[in-house]
């Protein structure tokens, strides 16, 4: 992931419910695609409304394409490796 390590991904119950309802994704699938994937491509974005966020494009073990948007859990150290999932969707 080009120097970005997502070692831990926090997913709140609210976000888990949202991605499941709106995008038919489970928390486990997002973790597969973000934390455990070999094909993940990540890039930092500075969004005018949401601030600094990490965008990861990857696939699940079942080859479902996923795009995940997350923010650093520790704003003082965005490279620490712990992130809060904001949303995720599948592109298929």
Secondary structure, 3 states (H helix, E strand, C coil): CCCCCCCEEECCHHHHHHHHHHHCCCHHHHHHHHCCCCCCEEEEEEECCCEEEEEEEEECCCCCEEEEEEEECCCCCCCCCEEEEEEEEECC
